[in-house]
């Protein structure tokens, strides 16, 4: 595996971890889940997590690292 591949894997894993931490910090400060602004902010955070997870999976897949039990790209097959 090339150094640039490993570096990309590390970067995407770090970005995913930070996205999850941002969501955790959000829930630490939320008081009212029914508030529309809270729901909108959560939707944004959830989308960031989803994008970061996809980037991480893409980086791993690009170098041949795949774990079918967690890779949902072929879900339902």
FIVOMI-546495 format. One record per atom (N, C-alpha, C, O): residue number from 1; x, y, z. Coordinates in Angstrom, 2 decimals. Example, Ala and Ser with C-alpha at 12.3 -4.5 7.8 and 13.67 -1.06 7.14 Angstrom:
BEGIN
1_13.19_-5.69_7.80;
1_12.30_-4.50_7.80;
1_13.20_-3.30_7.80;
1_14.24_-3.32_8.46;
2_12.85_-2.25_7.08;
2_13.67_-1.06_7.14;
2_12.90_0.03_7.87;
2_13.41_1.14_8.04;
! end
This chain:
BEGIN
1_0.86_-1.18_0.00;
1_0.00_0.00_0.00;
1_0.90_1.23_0.00;
1_1.83_1.33_0.80;
2_0.62_2.15_-0.89;
2_1.41_3.37_-1.00;
2_1.15_4.29_0.19;
2_0.08_4.28_0.79;
3_2.17_5.08_0.52;
3_2.05_6.02_1.63;
3_0.87_6.97_1.44;
3_0.20_7.33_2.40;
4_0.62_7.39_0.18;
4_-0.49_8.32_-0.07;
4_-1.83_7.64_0.21;
4_-2.77_8.29_0.67;
5_-1.92_6.33_-0.06;
5_-3.16_5.61_0.23;
5_-3.39_5.52_1.74;
5_-4.49_5.77_2.23;
6_-2.35_5.17_2.45;
6_-2.47_5.08_3.91;
6_-2.78_6.44_4.52;
6_-3.56_6.54_5.47;
7_-2.17_7.47_3.98;
7_-2.45_8.82_4.45;
7_-3.91_9.19_4.21;
7_-4.54_9.78_5.08;
8_-4.44_8.84_3.05;
8_-5.86_9.14_2.75;
8_-6.77_8.36_3.69;
8_-7.77_8.89_4.16;
9_-6.43_7.10_3.96;
9_-7.24_6.30_4.88;
9_-7.24_6.96_6.26;
9_-8.29_7.08_6.90;
10_-6.08_7.37_6.72;
10_-5.99_8.02_8.03;
10_-6.81_9.31_8.07;
10_-7.54_9.57_9.02;
11_-6.67_10.11_7.02;
11_-7.39_11.39_6.96;
11_-8.90_11.19_6.94;
11_-9.64_11.89_7.63;
12_-9.37_10.22_6.15;
12_-10.81_10.00_6.07;
12_-11.34_9.38_7.36;
12_-12.48_9.66_7.76;
13_-10.55_8.56_8.01;
13_-10.97_7.99_9.30;
13_-11.05_9.09_10.35;
13_-11.96_9.12_11.17;
14_-10.08_10.01_10.32;
14_-10.09_11.12_11.27;
14_-11.28_12.04_11.01;
14_-11.92_12.51_11.95;
15_-11.59_12.30_9.75;
15_-12.73_13.15_9.41;
15_-14.05_12.51_9.86;
15_-14.95_13.19_10.34;
16_-14.15_11.20_9.68;
16_-15.35_10.49_10.12;
16_-15.48_10.56_11.65;
16_-16.56_10.83_12.17;
17_-14.39_10.31_12.34;
17_-14.41_10.36_13.81;
17_-14.81_11.75_14.29;
17_-15.56_11.88_15.25;
18_-14.33_12.78_13.63;
18_-14.68_14.15_14.02;
18_-16.15_14.43_13.75;
18_-16.81_15.12_14.53;
19_-16.68_13.91_12.66;
19_-18.11_14.09_12.36;
19_-18.96_13.43_13.44;
19_-19.97_14.00_13.86;
20_-18.56_12.26_13.89;
20_-19.29_11.58_14.96;
20_-19.18_12.36_16.26;
20_-20.16_12.50_16.99;
21_-17.99_12.87_16.55;
21_-17.81_13.68_17.77;
21_-18.65_14.95_17.72;
21_-19.19_15.37_18.75;
22_-18.77_15.56_16.55;
22_-19.59_16.77_16.41;
22_-21.05_16.44_16.74;
22_-21.73_17.24_17.39;
23_-21.52_15.30_16.29;
23_-22.89_14.89_16.59;
23_-23.05_14.63_18.08;
23_-24.06_15.00_18.67;
24_-22.07_14.01_18.69;
24_-22.11_13.74_20.13;
24_-22.15_15.04_20.92;
24_-22.92_15.17_21.87;
25_-21.32_16.02_20.51;
25_-21.32_17.32_21.20;
25_-22.65_18.02_21.02;
25_-23.12_18.71_21.93;
26_-23.26_17.87_19.87;
26_-24.58_18.44_19.60;
26_-25.59_17.90_20.61;
26_-26.33_18.66_21.23;
27_-25.62_16.58_20.78;
27_-26.58_15.99_21.71;
27_-26.27_16.34_23.17;
27_-27.17_16.33_24.01;
28_-25.02_16.64_23.46;
28_-24.67_17.08_24.82;
28_-25.31_18.42_25.17;
28_-25.57_18.69_26.34;
29_-25.56_19.25_24.17;
29_-26.09_20.58_24.46;
29_-27.57_20.74_24.11;
29_-28.16_21.78_24.42;
30_-28.18_19.74_23.48;
30_-29.58_19.85_23.08;
30_-30.51_19.65_24.26;
30_-30.31_18.77_25.10;
31_-31.54_20.51_24.32;
31_-32.56_20.37_25.36;
31_-33.92_19.96_24.80;
31_-34.70_19.29_25.48;
32_-34.21_20.37_23.58;
32_-35.55_20.16_23.02;
32_-35.45_19.52_21.64;
32_-35.19_20.21_20.64;
33_-35.64_18.21_21.58;
33_-35.54_17.50_20.31;
33_-36.67_17.86_19.34;
33_-36.54_17.64_18.14;
34_-37.76_18.40_19.85;
34_-38.89_18.76_18.99;
34_-38.69_20.11_18.28;
34_-39.42_20.42_17.35;
35_-37.72_20.89_18.71;
35_-37.45_22.19_18.11;
35_-37.02_22.00_16.65;
35_-36.06_21.28_16.40;
36_-37.69_22.64_15.71;
36_-37.34_22.48_14.29;
36_-35.90_22.85_13.97;
36_-35.28_22.23_13.10;
37_-35.35_23.84_14.65;
37_-33.96_24.21_14.39;
37_-33.00_23.11_14.86;
37_-31.95_22.90_14.26;
38_-33.38_22.44_15.92;
38_-32.57_21.31_16.42;
38_-32.62_20.17_15.41;
38_-31.60_19.56_15.11;
39_-33.79_19.90_14.90;
39_-33.93_18.83_13.90;
39_-33.16_19.16_12.63;
39_-32.55_18.28_12.03;
40_-33.19_20.42_12.22;
40_-32.45_20.83_11.03;
40_-30.95_20.70_11.24;
40_-30.22_20.23_10.36;
41_-30.49_21.10_12.41;
41_-29.06_20.98_12.70;
41_-28.64_19.51_12.74;
41_-27.58_19.14_12.24;
42_-29.48_18.68_13.36;
42_-29.15_17.25_13.39;
42_-29.11_16.67_11.98;
42_-28.23_15.86_11.67;
43_-30.05_17.07_11.12;
43_-30.05_16.58_9.74;
43_-28.74_16.92_9.04;
43_-28.20_16.10_8.29;
44_-28.24_18.12_9.28;
44_-26.97_18.53_8.70;
44_-25.82_17.69_9.23;
44_-24.97_17.23_8.47;
45_-25.80_17.47_10.54;
45_-24.75_16.65_11.15;
45_-24.81_15.21_10.66;
45_-23.78_14.60_10.39;
46_-26.01_14.67_10.56;
46_-26.17_13.29_10.09;
46_-25.67_13.15_8.65;
46_-25.04_12.15_8.30;
47_-25.94_14.15_7.83;
47_-25.46_14.12_6.44;
47_-23.94_14.20_6.40;
47_-23.31_13.52_5.59;
48_-23.35_15.01_7.27;
48_-21.88_15.09_7.32;
48_-21.28_13.76_7.73;
48_-20.27_13.33_7.18;
49_-21.90_13.09_8.71;
49_-21.43_11.76_9.11;
49_-21.51_10.78_7.95;
49_-20.58_10.01_7.69;
50_-22.64_10.81_7.25;
50_-22.85_9.89_6.13;
50_-21.80_10.12_5.04;
50_-21.24_9.16_4.50;
51_-21.55_11.39_4.72;
51_-20.54_11.71_3.70;
51_-19.16_11.26_4.15;
51_-18.40_10.68_3.36;
52_-18.83_11.53_5.41;
52_-17.51_11.15_5.93;
52_-17.34_9.63_5.95;
52_-16.26_9.12_5.65;
53_-18.40_8.92_6.31;
53_-18.34_7.45_6.30;
53_-18.13_6.94_4.88;
53_-17.37_6.01_4.65;
54_-18.82_7.55_3.93;
54_-18.65_7.16_2.53;
54_-17.24_7.42_2.03;
54_-16.67_6.59_1.33;
55_-16.69_8.56_2.38;
55_-15.31_8.89_1.99;
55_-14.33_7.88_2.57;
55_-13.40_7.44_1.90;
56_-14.55_7.52_3.83;
56_-13.68_6.55_4.49;
56_-13.78_5.20_3.80;
56_-12.76_4.56_3.53;
57_-15.00_4.76_3.51;
57_-15.20_3.48_2.83;
57_-14.57_3.51_1.44;
57_-13.95_2.53_1.03;
58_-14.73_4.61_0.73;
58_-14.12_4.73_-0.61;
58_-12.60_4.61_-0.54;
58_-11.99_3.96_-1.38;
59_-12.00_5.26_0.46;
59_-10.54_5.20_0.61;
59_-10.08_3.77_0.89;
59_-9.06_3.32_0.35;
60_-10.83_3.08_1.71;
60_-10.47_1.69_2.02;
60_-10.69_0.77_0.82;
60_-9.85_-0.07_0.51;
61_-11.80_0.94_0.15;
61_-12.12_0.12_-1.01;
61_-11.10_0.33_-2.13;
61_-10.74_-0.62_-2.84;
62_-10.63_1.56_-2.29;
62_-9.66_1.88_-3.34;
62_-8.37_1.08_-3.22;
62_-7.69_0.85_-4.22;
63_-8.04_0.66_-2.01;
63_-6.82_-0.12_-1.82;
63_-7.11_-1.60_-1.57;
63_-6.21_-2.38_-1.25;
64_-8.37_-1.98_-1.71;
64_-8.73_-3.38_-1.60;
64_-9.09_-3.85_-0.21;
64_-9.16_-5.06_0.03;
65_-9.31_-2.94_0.72;
65_-9.70_-3.32_2.07;
65_-11.22_-3.29_2.14;
65_-11.84_-2.22_2.08;
66_-11.83_-4.46_2.25;
66_-13.28_-4.54_2.30;
66_-13.71_-5.54_3.37;
66_-13.09_-6.59_3.53;
67_-14.74_-5.20_4.08;
67_-15.33_-6.09_5.07;
67_-16.81_-6.18_4.72;
67_-17.58_-5.29_5.07;
68_-17.20_-7.25_4.04;
68_-18.58_-7.35_3.56;
68_-19.65_-7.17_4.64;
68_-20.74_-6.68_4.34;
69_-19.38_-7.55_5.86;
69_-20.39_-7.45_6.89;
69_-20.71_-6.01_7.27;
69_-21.77_-5.75_7.85;
70_-19.81_-5.06_6.95;
70_-20.09_-3.65_7.26;
70_-20.18_-2.80_6.01;
70_-20.57_-1.64_6.09;
71_-19.83_-3.34_4.89;
71_-19.89_-2.61_3.62;
71_-21.31_-2.73_3.08;
71_-21.71_-3.78_2.58;
72_-22.08_-1.66_3.20;
72_-23.49_-1.72_2.78;
72_-23.69_-1.40_1.31;
72_-24.82_-1.22_0.87;
73_-22.61_-1.32_0.54;
73_-22.76_-0.97_-0.86;
73_-23.52_-2.03_-1.64;
73_-24.06_-1.74_-2.71;
74_-23.56_-3.24_-1.14;
74_-24.32_-4.29_-1.80;
74_-25.42_-4.82_-0.90;
74_-25.74_-6.01_-0.93;
75_-25.98_-3.94_-0.10;
75_-27.06_-4.34_0.81;
75_-28.22_-4.90_0.03;
75_-28.58_-4.40_-1.03;
76_-28.81_-5.92_0.57;
76_-29.96_-6.52_-0.06;
76_-29.62_-7.58_-1.09;
76_-30.52_-8.16_-1.69;
77_-28.34_-7.83_-1.31;
77_-27.93_-8.85_-2.27;
77_-27.84_-10.19_-1.61;
77_-27.51_-11.18_-2.26;
! end
